Amino acid sequence: MYIKHILLFTFVLLISIGTSFSQSVPNSLTNEEISDGYALLFNGKNLDGWTGNKKSYVVEDDQIVIRPVNGGGGNLFTEKEYADFIFRFDFKLTPGANNGLGIRAPSKGDAAYGGMELQIIDNTAEKYAELQPYQYHGSLYGVAPAKRGFLKPVGEWNQQEVRVEGTTVQVILNGTTILDTDFQKAIDEGTMDHKDHPGLLKEKGHIGFLGHGDVVRFRNIRIKEL
């Protein structure tokens, strides 16, 4: 009986170690995500499955890094288009960094208007102290403001989940919901920036990172189609 208990304990310990290891490996799926139908969008080695500015966006240390010195800002999009989905990723900002997450975006033109853009930005930078509410991190640009105060200090990794379903967009940053909006109201009544956003009517498009000339790092990029 004593030997059986030891064997059972060892088996449970091995399972626990294996699960923990799989969750800590960069650019991999957890067992739960595999069961839930998630897919990796970045393999940690190259930009297969992505299109756009592959001069500025490079792979370093199992991460996608935008290096403006290699050609400025620019965008990097998934080759595939998506309609409704849950998108998870990690990002690390540098001081004053500004980027964006394009959703249902076209491969050409301004993704913030031809599609939709969720802000990725260092809210703590002095130069951004007087942004409009819909310009801070996690906001649906020009349309809906996100809550502030949930970014980790610059230089640390943040975890973000974006859920897009119909006309609703939800952003969860480091475990806190900072945006939960139905942009149908903006379609019906007008946007916060008082500009036309034809991309709000799009039902499908690319997902991508929208560079603005700053160094930002990305990893653990995965998606579940709804």
GROMACS elastic network, one bead per residue, 0.5 to 0.9 nm:
[ bonds ]
;  ai    aj funct       b0    kb
    1     4     6  0.50797   500
    1     5     6  0.63592   500
    1     6     6  0.88035   500
    2     5     6  0.52002   500
    2     6     6  0.64228   500
    2     7     6  0.87977   500
    3     6     6  0.50799   500
    3     7     6  0.62078   500
    3     8     6  0.85825   500
    4     7     6  0.50941   500
    4     8     6  0.60658   500
    4     9     6  0.85218   500
    5     8     6  0.50873   500
    5     9     6  0.60723   500
    5    10     6  0.85377   500
    6     9     6  0.51233   500
    6    10     6  0.61128   500
    6    11     6  0.85993   500
    7    10     6  0.50790   500
    7    11     6  0.61400   500
    7    12     6  0.86748   500
    8    11     6  0.51118   500
    8    12     6  0.62553   500
    8    13     6  0.85580   500
    9    12     6  0.52222   500
    9    13     6  0.60875   500
    9    14     6  0.86289   500
   10    13     6  0.50174   500
   10    14     6  0.61257   500
   10    15     6  0.86487   500
   11    14     6  0.51963   500
   11    15     6  0.63186   500
   11    16     6  0.86688   500
   12    15     6  0.51491   500
   12    16     6  0.61779   500
   12    17     6  0.86461   500
   13    16     6  0.50223   500
   13    17     6  0.61019   500
   13    18     6  0.84902   500
   14    17     6  0.50684   500
   14    18     6  0.60090   500
   14    19     6  0.84988   500
   15    18     6  0.50744   500
   15    19     6  0.60893   500
   15    20     6  0.85256   500
   16    19     6  0.51662   500
   16    20     6  0.60930   500
   16    21     6  0.85165   500
   17    20     6  0.50920   500
   17    21     6  0.60168   500
   17    22     6  0.85729   500
   18    21     6  0.51255   500
   18    22     6  0.61833   500
   18    23     6  0.87000   500
   19    22     6  0.52260   500
   19    23     6  0.63557   500
   19    24     6  0.88029   500
   19    30     6  0.76043   500
   19    31     6  0.71749   500
   20    23     6  0.52542   500
   20    24     6  0.63360   500
   20    25     6  0.89080   500
   20    30     6  0.88081   500
   21    24     6  0.51764   500
   21    25     6  0.63173   500
   22    25     6  0.55118   500
   22    26     6  0.87723   500
   22    28     6  0.71117   500
   22    29     6  0.73208   500
   22    30     6  0.60777   500
   22    31     6  0.76197   500
   23    26     6  0.80052   500
   23    28     6  0.71857   500
   23    29     6  0.68697   500
   23    30     6  0.50754   500
   23    31     6  0.78792   500
   24    27     6  0.89856   500
   24    28     6  0.82033   500
   24    30     6  0.86571   500
   25    28     6  0.59814   500
   25    29     6  0.85209   500
   26    29     6  0.87874   500
   26    44     6  0.76242   500
   26    62     6  0.71553   500
   26    63     6  0.87702   500
   26   219     6  0.72953   500
   26   220     6  0.61512   500
   27    40     6  0.72917   500
   27    41     6  0.87406   500
   27    42     6  0.67114   500
   27    43     6  0.60754   500
   27    44     6  0.59845   500
   27    62     6  0.75581   500
   27    63     6  0.85498   500
   27   219     6  0.63447   500
   27   221     6  0.67783   500
   27   222     6  0.82395   500
   28    40     6  0.70312   500
   28    42     6  0.89918   500
   28    43     6  0.79000   500
   28    44     6  0.89918   500
   28   220     6  0.67276   500
   28   221     6  0.87174   500
   28   222     6  0.85387   500
   29    32     6  0.79193   500
   29    33     6  0.57978   500
   29    34     6  0.61735   500
   29    38     6  0.75402   500
   29    39     6  0.76085   500
   29    40     6  0.70979   500
   29   220     6  0.82732   500
   29   222     6  0.78278   500
   30    33     6  0.51053   500
   30    34     6  0.62784   500
   30    35     6  0.86920   500
   31    34     6  0.51177   500
   31    35     6  0.62943   500
   31    36     6  0.85563   500
   32    35     6  0.51686   500
   32    36     6  0.60652   500
   32    37     6  0.87915   500
   32    38     6  0.89881   500
   33    37     6  0.62256   500
   33    38     6  0.53414   500
   33    39     6  0.81626   500
   33   224     6  0.86991   500
   34    37     6  0.54101   500
   34    38     6  0.56985   500
   34    39     6  0.75515   500
   35    38     6  0.77574   500
   36   224     6  0.79572   500
   37   223     6  0.85070   500
   37   224     6  0.60341   500
   37   225     6  0.80030   500
   38    86     6  0.86810   500
   38   222     6  0.64751   500
   38   223     6  0.52964   500
   38   225     6  0.76424   500
   39   221     6  0.87641   500
   39   222     6  0.54839   500
   39   223     6  0.53811   500
   39   224     6  0.63533   500
   39   225     6  0.88404   500
   40    43     6  0.68698   500
   40   220     6  0.77572   500
   40   221     6  0.61505   500
   40   223     6  0.65354   500
   41    48     6  0.87193   500
   41    49     6  0.71536   500
   41    50     6  0.84320   500
   41    78     6  0.79435   500
   41   220     6  0.82971   500
   41   221     6  0.55131   500
   41   222     6  0.52281   500
   41   223     6  0.70040   500
   42    45     6  0.78360   500
   42    46     6  0.76113   500
   42    47     6  0.69566   500
   42    48     6  0.76305   500
   42    49     6  0.78058   500
   42    50     6  0.85711   500
   42    63     6  0.86327   500
   42    64     6  0.83584   500
   42   219     6  0.74932   500
   42   220     6  0.71324   500
   42   221     6  0.57748   500
   42   222     6  0.73842   500
   43    46     6  0.67202   500
   43    47     6  0.78869   500
   43    48     6  0.80529   500
   43    62     6  0.80163   500
   43   220     6  0.86007   500
   43   221     6  0.86573   500
   44    47     6  0.82425   500
   44    59     6  0.72468   500
   44    60     6  0.83922   500
   44    61     6  0.78726   500
   44    63     6  0.60151   500
   44    64     6  0.77416   500
   44   219     6  0.75749   500
   44   220     6  0.83258   500
   45    48     6  0.86454   500
   45    59     6  0.66667   500
   45    60     6  0.83181   500
   45    61     6  0.86339   500
   45    62     6  0.62360   500
   45    63     6  0.82203   500
   46    49     6  0.89946   500
   46    58     6  0.80787   500
   46    59     6  0.61317   500
   46    62     6  0.87538   500
   46    64     6  0.86150   500
   47    50     6  0.54830   500
   47    51     6  0.78885   500
   47    54     6  0.78276   500
   47    57     6  0.87762   500
   47    58     6  0.78714   500
   47    59     6  0.73918   500
   47    64     6  0.82241   500
   48    51     6  0.82208   500
   48    79     6  0.89070   500
   49    77     6  0.86810   500
   49    78     6  0.60555   500
   49    79     6  0.54769   500
   49    80     6  0.75877   500
   50    54     6  0.85690   500
   50    76     6  0.66680   500
   50    77     6  0.55342   500
   50    79     6  0.50883   500
   50    80     6  0.82364   500
   50   208     6  0.86730   500
   51    54     6  0.72018   500
   51    75     6  0.85811   500
   51    76     6  0.58117   500
   51    77     6  0.52610   500
   51    78     6  0.61138   500
   51    79     6  0.56811   500
   51   107     6  0.86039   500
   52    55     6  0.87268   500
   52    57     6  0.88349   500
   52    74     6  0.77394   500
   52    75     6  0.58728   500
   52    77     6  0.60079   500
   52    78     6  0.86225   500
   52    79     6  0.89091   500
   52   107     6  0.78504   500
   53    56     6  0.59156   500
   53    57     6  0.62953   500
   53    71     6  0.84386   500
   53    73     6  0.83106   500
   53    74     6  0.58215   500
   53    75     6  0.57159   500
   53    76     6  0.56144   500
   53    77     6  0.86204   500
   54    58     6  0.64482   500
   54    75     6  0.87099   500
   54    76     6  0.71892   500
   55    58     6  0.68121   500
   55    66     6  0.87961   500
   55    67     6  0.83185   500
   55    68     6  0.89874   500
   55    70     6  0.59099   500
   55    71     6  0.62294   500
   55    72     6  0.88614   500
   56    65     6  0.80365   500
   56    66     6  0.53939   500
   56    67     6  0.50241   500
   56    68     6  0.56928   500
   56    69     6  0.72934   500
   56    71     6  0.52745   500
   56    72     6  0.64425   500
   56    73     6  0.67610   500
   56    74     6  0.72638   500
   56    75     6  0.87639   500
   56   211     6  0.89268   500
   57    64     6  0.64740   500
   57    65     6  0.55250   500
   57    67     6  0.61788   500
   57    68     6  0.83053   500
   57    70     6  0.82183   500
   57    73     6  0.87689   500
   57    74     6  0.84850   500
   57    75     6  0.83301   500
   57    76     6  0.71720   500
   58    63     6  0.81529   500
   58    64     6  0.57040   500
   58    65     6  0.53585   500
   58    66     6  0.63129   500
   58    67     6  0.72449   500
   59    62     6  0.64672   500
   59    63     6  0.54755   500
   59    65     6  0.60653   500
   59    66     6  0.87376   500
   60    63     6  0.52325   500
   60    64     6  0.64318   500
   60    65     6  0.65821   500
   61    64     6  0.84136   500
   62   219     6  0.71346   500
   63   217     6  0.63809   500
   63   218     6  0.55516   500
   63   220     6  0.82405   500
   64   216     6  0.83853   500
   64   217     6  0.57714   500
   64   218     6  0.50486   500
   64   219     6  0.63239   500
   65   215     6  0.68714   500
   65   216     6  0.58744   500
   65   218     6  0.63949   500
   65   219     6  0.89560   500
   66    69     6  0.89780   500
   66    70     6  0.85261   500
   66    72     6  0.88654   500
   66    73     6  0.76709   500
   66    74     6  0.89341   500
   66   211     6  0.73535   500
   66   213     6  0.82901   500
   66   214     6  0.72261   500
   66   215     6  0.53248   500
   66   216     6  0.57167   500
   66   217     6  0.67543   500
   66   218     6  0.87855   500
   67    70     6  0.56565   500
   67    71     6  0.76344   500
   67    72     6  0.74398   500
   67    73     6  0.79562   500
   67   213     6  0.79180   500
   67   214     6  0.72046   500
   67   215     6  0.55750   500
   67   216     6  0.79443   500
   68    71     6  0.55252   500
   68    73     6  0.55249   500
   68    74     6  0.86268   500
   68   211     6  0.83946   500
   68   212     6  0.83900   500
   68   213     6  0.51740   500
   68   214     6  0.61519   500
   68   215     6  0.67370   500
   69    72     6  0.59787   500
   69    73     6  0.88279   500
   69   213     6  0.84379   500
   70    73     6  0.88774   500
   71    74     6  0.81407   500
   71   213     6  0.89973   500
   72   211     6  0.81389   500
   72   212     6  0.77964   500
   72   213     6  0.54781   500
   72   214     6  0.84359   500
   73    99     6  0.89119   500
   73   210     6  0.76537   500
   73   214     6  0.72612   500
   74   209     6  0.84433   500
   74   210     6  0.62349   500
   74   212     6  0.69901   500
   74   213     6  0.79092   500
   75   102     6  0.89137   500
   75   107     6  0.86818   500
   75   208     6  0.67529   500
   75   209     6  0.56136   500
   75   211     6  0.56379   500
   75   212     6  0.88572   500
   76   107     6  0.89213   500
   76   207     6  0.84841   500
   76   208     6  0.53067   500
   76   209     6  0.53052   500
   76   210     6  0.67403   500
   76   211     6  0.81778   500
   77    80     6  0.83917   500
   77   102     6  0.81157   500
   77   105     6  0.86128   500
   77   107     6  0.70823   500
   77   206     6  0.60754   500
   77   207     6  0.55829   500
   77   209     6  0.65363   500
   77   210     6  0.85246   500
   78    81     6  0.70585   500
   78   206     6  0.57321   500
   78   207     6  0.55737   500
   78   208     6  0.60608   500
   79   107     6  0.89363   500
   79   206     6  0.70506   500
   79   207     6  0.85902   500
   80   205     6  0.79855   500
   80   206     6  0.63077   500
   80   207     6  0.82239   500
   81   104     6  0.72431   500
   81   105     6  0.84184   500
   81   204     6  0.62379   500
   81   207     6  0.71371   500
   82    85     6  0.70599   500
   82   103     6  0.82633   500
   82   104     6  0.65598   500
   82   203     6  0.84555   500
   82   204     6  0.53008   500
   82   205     6  0.53847   500
   82   206     6  0.60678   500
   82   207     6  0.72768   500
   82   225     6  0.74673   500
   83   103     6  0.88369   500
   83   104     6  0.66750   500
   83   164     6  0.78140   500
   83   165     6  0.76719   500
   83   166     6  0.81405   500
   83   202     6  0.87143   500
   83   203     6  0.56748   500
   83   205     6  0.65472   500
   83   206     6  0.86868   500
   83   225     6  0.78012   500
   83   226     6  0.81067   500
   84   163     6  0.77370   500
   84   164     6  0.52648   500
   84   166     6  0.66788   500
   84   203     6  0.81859   500
   84   204     6  0.77740   500
   84   224     6  0.87602   500
   84   225     6  0.60727   500
   84   226     6  0.52436   500
   85   162     6  0.80247   500
   85   163     6  0.58856   500
   85   164     6  0.54282   500
   85   165     6  0.65994   500
   85   223     6  0.67840   500
   85   224     6  0.55014   500
   86   161     6  0.68813   500
   86   162     6  0.56118   500
   86   164     6  0.64455   500
   86   165     6  0.85521   500
   86   222     6  0.84320   500
   86   223     6  0.56151   500
   86   224     6  0.51303   500
   86   225     6  0.64794   500
   86   226     6  0.73050   500
   87   160     6  0.82261   500
   87   161     6  0.56305   500
   87   162     6  0.50579   500
   87   163     6  0.63888   500
   87   164     6  0.83549   500
   87   221     6  0.74752   500
   87   222     6  0.59813   500
   87   224     6  0.65994   500
   87   225     6  0.85780   500
   88   159     6  0.75650   500
   88   160     6  0.57956   500
   88   162     6  0.64071   500
   88   163     6  0.87767   500
   88   220     6  0.74070   500
   88   221     6  0.57698   500
   88   222     6  0.53406   500
   88   223     6  0.62158   500
   88   224     6  0.87135   500
   89   158     6  0.84081   500
   89   159     6  0.60709   500
   89   160     6  0.56061   500
   89   161     6  0.66551   500
   89   162     6  0.87858   500
   89   218     6  0.70326   500
   89   219     6  0.61733   500
   89   220     6  0.52018   500
   89   222     6  0.65057   500
   89   223     6  0.88024   500
   90   157     6  0.63420   500
   90   158     6  0.54040   500
   90   160     6  0.61635   500
   90   161     6  0.88604   500
   90   217     6  0.81834   500
   90   218     6  0.56113   500
   90   219     6  0.52712   500
   90   220     6  0.58565   500
   90   221     6  0.70344   500
   91   120     6  0.88218   500
   91   156     6  0.83971   500
   91   157     6  0.56138   500
   91   158     6  0.53376   500
   91   159     6  0.67154   500
   91   160     6  0.79363   500
   91   216     6  0.70884   500
   91   217     6  0.54283   500
   91   219     6  0.65648   500
   91   220     6  0.88156   500
   92   154     6  0.72071   500
   92   155     6  0.58825   500
   92   156     6  0.58007   500
   92   158     6  0.62277   500
   92   216     6  0.59191   500
   92   217     6  0.50693   500
   92   218     6  0.66178   500
   92   219     6  0.89596   500
   93    96     6  0.79464   500
   93    97     6  0.59190   500
   93    98     6  0.81969   500
   93   120     6  0.85094   500
   93   121     6  0.74781   500
   93   122     6  0.66798   500
   93   153     6  0.87406   500
   93   154     6  0.55951   500
   93   155     6  0.57875   500
   93   156     6  0.74468   500
   93   157     6  0.78652   500
   93   158     6  0.86383   500
   93   214     6  0.88298   500
   93   215     6  0.72401   500
   93   216     6  0.51234   500
   93   217     6  0.67574   500
   94    97     6  0.53414   500
   94    98     6  0.88439   500
   94   122     6  0.76332   500
   94   154     6  0.59467   500
   94   155     6  0.59482   500
   94   214     6  0.76522   500
   94   215     6  0.62290   500
   94   216     6  0.63053   500
   94   217     6  0.86299   500
   95   122     6  0.66667   500
   95   124     6  0.83319   500
   95   125     6  0.67383   500
   95   154     6  0.62767   500
   95   155     6  0.79109   500
   95   214     6  0.89370   500
   95   215     6  0.89558   500
   96   121     6  0.73522   500
   96   122     6  0.53095   500
   96   123     6  0.78809   500
   96   124     6  0.76317   500
   96   125     6  0.50566   500
   96   126     6  0.79916   500
   96   127     6  0.75104   500
   96   128     6  0.79440   500
   96   154     6  0.88566   500
   96   214     6  0.78849   500
   97   120     6  0.81466   500
   97   121     6  0.56880   500
   97   122     6  0.55071   500
   97   123     6  0.89727   500
   97   125     6  0.83236   500
   97   212     6  0.81159   500
   97   213     6  0.81000   500
   97   214     6  0.51511   500
   97   215     6  0.65509   500
   97   216     6  0.68516   500
   98   119     6  0.78648   500
   98   120     6  0.59791   500
   98   122     6  0.65592   500
   98   210     6  0.88491   500
   98   211     6  0.71925   500
   98   212     6  0.57953   500
   98   213     6  0.75387   500
   98   214     6  0.61376   500
   98   215     6  0.83636   500
   98   216     6  0.80250   500
   99   118     6  0.89782   500
   99   119     6  0.66221   500
   99   121     6  0.59697   500
   99   209     6  0.68721   500
   99   210     6  0.53969   500
   99   212     6  0.55640   500
   99   213     6  0.81107   500
   99   214     6  0.73511   500
   99   215     6  0.87855   500
   99   216     6  0.74679   500
  100   112     6  0.88092   500
  100   117     6  0.61056   500
  100   118     6  0.56190   500
  100   121     6  0.74933   500
  100   137     6  0.87968   500
  100   138     6  0.88689   500
  100   208     6  0.80309   500
  100   209     6  0.55963   500
  100   211     6  0.66843   500
  100   212     6  0.82229   500
  101   116     6  0.82379   500
  101   117     6  0.54458   500
  101   118     6  0.50019   500
  101   119     6  0.64111   500
  101   120     6  0.67823   500
  101   207     6  0.70440   500
  101   208     6  0.56025   500
  101   210     6  0.60350   500
  102   105     6  0.56691   500
  102   106     6  0.88192   500
  102   111     6  0.60126   500
  102   112     6  0.69981   500
  102   115     6  0.69887   500
  102   116     6  0.57136   500
  102   118     6  0.64545   500
  102   119     6  0.88250   500
  102   206     6  0.72936   500
  102   207     6  0.52365   500
  102   209     6  0.61026   500
  102   210     6  0.65458   500
  103   106     6  0.87846   500
  103   111     6  0.79321   500
  103   112     6  0.87374   500
  103   115     6  0.63002   500
  103   116     6  0.52975   500
  103   117     6  0.61677   500
  103   118     6  0.77096   500
  103   164     6  0.84330   500
  103   204     6  0.84655   500
  103   205     6  0.66819   500
  103   206     6  0.61130   500
  103   208     6  0.68364   500
  104   111     6  0.84581   500
  104   114     6  0.86272   500
  104   115     6  0.52944   500
  104   116     6  0.64369   500
  104   117     6  0.88886   500
  104   199     6  0.75693   500
  104   200     6  0.86794   500
  104   202     6  0.66275   500
  104   203     6  0.68877   500
  104   206     6  0.50742   500
  104   207     6  0.61944   500
  105   108     6  0.84430   500
  105   110     6  0.85213   500
  105   111     6  0.52735   500
  105   112     6  0.78456   500
  105   113     6  0.85513   500
  105   114     6  0.63062   500
  105   116     6  0.62002   500
  105   117     6  0.81151   500
  105   199     6  0.72961   500
  105   202     6  0.82485   500
  105   204     6  0.76748   500
  105   207     6  0.63405   500
  105   208     6  0.77522   500
  106   109     6  0.69209   500
  106   110     6  0.80469   500
  106   111     6  0.63017   500
  106   114     6  0.62674   500
  106   115     6  0.61578   500
  106   199     6  0.85739   500
  106   205     6  0.59013   500
  106   206     6  0.61841   500
  106   207     6  0.88730   500
  107   110     6  0.89119   500
  107   111     6  0.78710   500
  107   205     6  0.82284   500
  107   206     6  0.68768   500
  108   111     6  0.76075   500
  108   114     6  0.85230   500
  109   112     6  0.89452   500
  109   113     6  0.84402   500
  109   114     6  0.67352   500
  110   113     6  0.57329   500
  110   114     6  0.57364   500
  110   115     6  0.76813   500
  111   116     6  0.59435   500
  111   117     6  0.64089   500
  111   199     6  0.79526   500
  111   210     6  0.79570   500
  112   115     6  0.56114   500
  112   118     6  0.81625   500
  112   140     6  0.87374   500
  112   141     6  0.66457   500
  112   142     6  0.82180   500
  112   197     6  0.77739   500
  112   199     6  0.77262   500
  113   116     6  0.60441   500
  113   117     6  0.78282   500
  113   141     6  0.87926   500
  113   142     6  0.88543   500
  113   195     6  0.87131   500
  113   196     6  0.72463   500
  113   198     6  0.62357   500
  113   199     6  0.54845   500
  113   200     6  0.79163   500
  114   197     6  0.67219   500
  114   198     6  0.58672   500
  114   200     6  0.79788   500
  114   202     6  0.83620   500
  115   197     6  0.76784   500
  115   198     6  0.72528   500
  115   200     6  0.64395   500
  115   201     6  0.83753   500
  115   202     6  0.68297   500
  115   204     6  0.89281   500
  115   205     6  0.73938   500
  115   206     6  0.86144   500
  116   140     6  0.70841   500
  116   141     6  0.72342   500
  116   197     6  0.80495   500
  116   199     6  0.59965   500
  116   200     6  0.66713   500
  117   139     6  0.81862   500
  117   140     6  0.58612   500
  117   141     6  0.55380   500
  117   142     6  0.87397   500
  117   210     6  0.82941   500
  118   135     6  0.87696   500
  118   137     6  0.75004   500
  118   138     6  0.54684   500
  118   139     6  0.54561   500
  118   141     6  0.58697   500
  118   171     6  0.88562   500
  119   134     6  0.85508   500
  119   135     6  0.65276   500
  119   136     6  0.63403   500
  119   139     6  0.54912   500
  119   140     6  0.66832   500
  119   141     6  0.64135   500
  120   123     6  0.89898   500
  120   136     6  0.78221   500
  120   137     6  0.51007   500
  120   138     6  0.63461   500
  120   139     6  0.85164   500
  120   210     6  0.89048   500
  121   124     6  0.88168   500
  121   125     6  0.89287   500
  121   128     6  0.89712   500
  121   135     6  0.86035   500
  121   136     6  0.67020   500
  121   137     6  0.51540   500
  121   138     6  0.82243   500
  122   125     6  0.58394   500
  122   128     6  0.79520   500
  122   136     6  0.82064   500
  122   137     6  0.71726   500
  122   151     6  0.82326   500
  122   154     6  0.72837   500
  123   126     6  0.83220   500
  123   128     6  0.65093   500
  123   129     6  0.75745   500
  123   136     6  0.62441   500
  123   137     6  0.64690   500
  123   148     6  0.79329   500
  123   149     6  0.83730   500
  123   151     6  0.80374   500
  124   127     6  0.86591   500
  124   128     6  0.73510   500
  124   129     6  0.75317   500
  124   153     6  0.87085   500
  124   154     6  0.83798   500
  125   128     6  0.55183   500
  125   129     6  0.68485   500
  126   129     6  0.52308   500
  126   130     6  0.85783   500
  127   130     6  0.76283   500
  127   131     6  0.87418   500
  128   131     6  0.55515   500
  128   136     6  0.83860   500
  130   133     6  0.88095   500
  131   134     6  0.79359   500
  131   135     6  0.59306   500
  131   136     6  0.68955   500
  132   135     6  0.53590   500
  132   136     6  0.73619   500
  132   142     6  0.87009   500
  132   145     6  0.86354   500
  132   193     6  0.88273   500
  133   136     6  0.61131   500
  133   139     6  0.78787   500
  133   142     6  0.88068   500
  133   144     6  0.80053   500
  133   145     6  0.53195   500
  133   146     6  0.76120   500
  134   137     6  0.84692   500
  134   138     6  0.86601   500
  134   139     6  0.52679   500
  134   140     6  0.64395   500
  134   141     6  0.54808   500
  134   142     6  0.54831   500
  134   143     6  0.63689   500
  134   144     6  0.54490   500
  134   146     6  0.69806   500
  134   192     6  0.75574   500
  134   193     6  0.82055   500
  135   138     6  0.82622   500
  135   139     6  0.60472   500
  135   140     6  0.77463   500
  135   141     6  0.57764   500
  135   142     6  0.70605   500
  135   144     6  0.88129   500
  135   145     6  0.71237   500
  135   146     6  0.85921   500
  136   139     6  0.57685   500
  136   140     6  0.89422   500
  136   141     6  0.83947   500
  136   145     6  0.71635   500
  136   146     6  0.68935   500
  136   147     6  0.84213   500
  136   148     6  0.74616   500
  137   140     6  0.88414   500
  137   145     6  0.86116   500
  137   146     6  0.68492   500
  137   147     6  0.82783   500
  137   148     6  0.73297   500
  137   151     6  0.82652   500
  138   141     6  0.85337   500
  138   145     6  0.76162   500
  138   146     6  0.54423   500
  138   147     6  0.78199   500
  138   148     6  0.85107   500
  138   171     6  0.65611   500
  138   172     6  0.85636   500
  138   173     6  0.79959   500
  138   178     6  0.68726   500
  138   179     6  0.67611   500
  139   142     6  0.81369   500
  139   143     6  0.77833   500
  139   144     6  0.58096   500
  139   147     6  0.80417   500
  139   171     6  0.85309   500
  139   178     6  0.82922   500
  139   179     6  0.68269   500
  140   143     6  0.54059   500
  140   144     6  0.50078   500
  140   145     6  0.64031   500
  140   146     6  0.75563   500
  140   169     6  0.83192   500
  140   179     6  0.82408   500
  140   181     6  0.88220   500
  141   144     6  0.67082   500
  141   145     6  0.77334   500
  141   192     6  0.89768   500
  141   193     6  0.85897   500
  142   145     6  0.82143   500
  142   191     6  0.64277   500
  142   192     6  0.55461   500
  142   194     6  0.78896   500
  142   195     6  0.77436   500
  142   197     6  0.84672   500
  143   183     6  0.72826   500
  143   186     6  0.66432   500
  143   190     6  0.85797   500
  143   191     6  0.51229   500
  143   192     6  0.51486   500
  143   193     6  0.68454   500
  143   194     6  0.88901   500
  143   197     6  0.87030   500
  144   179     6  0.79784   500
  144   180     6  0.89679   500
  144   181     6  0.70650   500
  144   182     6  0.89329   500
  144   183     6  0.77066   500
  144   186     6  0.85257   500
  144   191     6  0.81460   500
  144   192     6  0.70608   500
  145   178     6  0.87397   500
  145   179     6  0.71655   500
  146   171     6  0.83481   500
  146   177     6  0.88493   500
  146   178     6  0.51653   500
  146   180     6  0.81617   500
  147   150     6  0.78798   500
  147   177     6  0.81633   500
  147   179     6  0.66321   500
  148   151     6  0.77325   500
  148   178     6  0.72439   500
  149   152     6  0.85522   500
  150   173     6  0.67175   500
  150   174     6  0.70073   500
  150   175     6  0.88961   500
  150   176     6  0.72858   500
  150   178     6  0.79615   500
  151   154     6  0.81198   500
  151   158     6  0.68778   500
  151   173     6  0.72219   500
  151   174     6  0.73946   500
  152   155     6  0.81619   500
  152   156     6  0.61452   500
  152   157     6  0.71727   500
  152   158     6  0.62375   500
  152   174     6  0.80567   500
  153   156     6  0.58513   500
  153   157     6  0.85714   500
  154   157     6  0.82975   500
  157   217     6  0.88206   500
  157   218     6  0.89224   500
  158   173     6  0.72594   500
  158   174     6  0.61551   500
  159   172     6  0.83056   500
  159   173     6  0.60170   500
  159   174     6  0.50820   500
  159   175     6  0.78485   500
  160   171     6  0.70886   500
  160   172     6  0.56125   500
  160   174     6  0.60977   500
  160   175     6  0.78797   500
  161   170     6  0.80535   500
  161   171     6  0.57857   500
  161   172     6  0.50661   500
  161   173     6  0.65985   500
  161   174     6  0.85114   500
  161   175     6  0.86871   500
  162   169     6  0.71753   500
  162   170     6  0.56849   500
  162   172     6  0.64602   500
  162   173     6  0.87559   500
  163   168     6  0.79777   500
  163   169     6  0.57334   500
  163   170     6  0.50478   500
  163   171     6  0.65207   500
  163   172     6  0.84737   500
  164   167     6  0.75081   500
  164   168     6  0.58887   500
  164   170     6  0.65901   500
  164   171     6  0.89076   500
  164   226     6  0.87839   500
  165   168     6  0.53720   500
  165   169     6  0.66478   500
  165   170     6  0.87898   500
  165   226     6  0.76314   500
  166   169     6  0.82562   500
  166   182     6  0.86608   500
  166   203     6  0.75664   500
  167   181     6  0.82566   500
  167   182     6  0.54111   500
  167   183     6  0.56169   500
  167   184     6  0.58545   500
  167   200     6  0.80594   500
  167   201     6  0.87633   500
  167   203     6  0.88403   500
  168   180     6  0.72629   500
  168   181     6  0.55734   500
  168   183     6  0.62857   500
  168   184     6  0.79583   500
  169   179     6  0.72991   500
  169   180     6  0.58513   500
  169   181     6  0.54928   500
  169   182     6  0.64629   500
  169   183     6  0.77074   500
  170   177     6  0.72520   500
  170   178     6  0.77534   500
  170   179     6  0.52381   500
  170   181     6  0.64728   500
  170   182     6  0.88465   500
  171   176     6  0.83450   500
  171   177     6  0.57969   500
  171   178     6  0.57890   500
  171   180     6  0.65669   500
  172   175     6  0.58622   500
  172   176     6  0.52147   500
  172   178     6  0.58532   500
  172   179     6  0.71336   500
  172   180     6  0.87890   500
  173   176     6  0.52577   500
  173   177     6  0.62610   500
  173   178     6  0.65616   500
  174   177     6  0.84847   500
  177   180     6  0.71013   500
  181   184     6  0.88703   500
  182   185     6  0.66312   500
  182   186     6  0.82403   500
  183   186     6  0.51345   500
  183   187     6  0.65061   500
  183   188     6  0.87687   500
  183   191     6  0.87878   500
  183   200     6  0.74693   500
  184   188     6  0.61978   500
  184   189     6  0.85040   500
  184   200     6  0.82295   500
  185   188     6  0.50566   500
  185   189     6  0.57579   500
  185   190     6  0.74195   500
  185   191     6  0.83493   500
  186   189     6  0.52036   500
  186   192     6  0.76592   500
  186   200     6  0.85658   500
  187   190     6  0.57600   500
  187   191     6  0.71866   500
  187   197     6  0.83093   500
  187   198     6  0.89210   500
  187   200     6  0.70952   500
  187   201     6  0.79472   500
  188   191     6  0.88865   500
  190   193     6  0.84983   500
  190   194     6  0.63806   500
  190   195     6  0.78799   500
  190   196     6  0.80827   500
  191   194     6  0.50893   500
  191   195     6  0.64363   500
  191   196     6  0.75280   500
  191   197     6  0.77459   500
  192   195     6  0.78765   500
  193   196     6  0.86943   500
  196   199     6  0.88110   500
  197   200     6  0.58712   500
  197   201     6  0.81532   500
  198   201     6  0.57915   500
  198   202     6  0.74307   500
  199   202     6  0.51482   500
  199   203     6  0.86299   500
  200   203     6  0.81274   500
  202   205     6  0.73497   500
  211   214     6  0.69848   500
  211   215     6  0.86336   500
  211   216     6  0.85958   500
  212   215     6  0.89448   500
  218   221     6  0.75670   500
